[in-house]
């Protein structure tokens, strides 16, 4: 019986896997079985951390807004500030508010003054 040379399909598959793991260290970049395990682990971590990143950035934005609000005596609580924003239908998301808080404090102060003016305006007719 004549000798059969194997095809290139398996080699091509392994080569593709090795390209993914080229930045890994040691056996994780050289041995096929280990590469496959590390690839699965890397993809799981990437999927998990995409959601964690969203959560972390939201926390960061909230912290920044709260710090500027309390520091400048614009408002005394973050939760009340956000609640009043929604009541006044000033739809600014936390990312934009955090950028305004860091780059332009006066603008955030103007926004809070708008909220307070509208509160006073709504309260005065009810009292009469």
N, C-alpha and C positions, 0 to 999 in steps of 0.2 A: 504494500500500500504506500502511496506516495505521501510525502509530508505536506501538510496544509499550513500555509502561512495565515495567521490570524489577520482580521481586518483592523481598521484604524478607529472603529467606533468607540471602543472602550478607552483607548488611549486619548481620543479627543475629549471624552467626558472627564477623564482624570485631569487633563490639561486645563480644562475650563474651571474645575474645582481648585486647582493649584493657583490659577490666576486670582481667584477670590481671596485665597489665603496667603498671598505673597508677602503681606506685611506682618503676618504672625511670626512668632519666635520659635526657634528650635524645631522639635518634631511636629509641632502644629502647622508648620509650613512645608514639611517634607513627606510625612507619611499620610497616605490617602485616607485610611480609616480615621485617624486623628483629625485630619483636615475636615472631614465630613461632620464629625462631632462638634468641632469648634465653629463650623459654619452655622450649624443649627443653633448653637448657643449664642453666637453673635447676632443672628437675625431675631431671636427671641428677645435679647436685650435691647436691640434697636426698636422693636415694636413696643416694648414696655416703656422705654424711656421717651418715646415720642409723646405718649400721654402724660408722663411725669413732667416733661418739659413744659407743657401747656399749664399744668397745675402750678409749677414753680414760678413761671412768669406771672401768672395771675396773682400769686401771693406777693411777689416783688412789687407789682404795680400798686396793690392795695397798701402795702407798707409805705411806699413812697408818698402816695396821696395822703395817707393818714399823718405821716410825719410833717409834711408841709402845712396841712390844715391846722394841726395842733400848735405848731411852732409859731405861726404868724397870727394866731387867734382869729383866723378866718371863720372857722366853725369849731365846735368843741368835740364833735364825734364824727367819725367817718361814716358810720351807718346812717346817721341822720342826714348827712350831706348827700349821700347817694339816694336816699329815699326822697329828699326834696328835689333832687335833679329829676327823678322819674315823675314826681307829681307835677312839676313844671313842664314836663315833656321836653327837657333838654337832653336829648339822647347822645351823650358822649360816652364812649366806652372807656374802660379803666386804663387801657394802653395810652390813649390820647390824653386822658387826664393826667397820667403820670408824666408824660412828656411835657405837658404844659407846666406841671408842678416843678419840674426840674429846670426847664429852660426859661420859663417866663412866669415867675411868681405873681406878677401884677395881673396877668391875664386870669389866673385862677382866682385872685382876689376880686376881679371884676365879675366873674361868673357867680361867685358867692354873693356879691352885692346885689346882682340881678335877682337871685333867689330870694334874698331877704326883702328886697323892695316889693316883689310880687306877694310875699307873705303878708307884709304890712298892708298892702293894697286890698288883699282879700279879707283881712281881719277887720279893717275899719268899717266897711258897710254892715257887717254882721253885728257889730257892737252898737250901732245906732238904732 
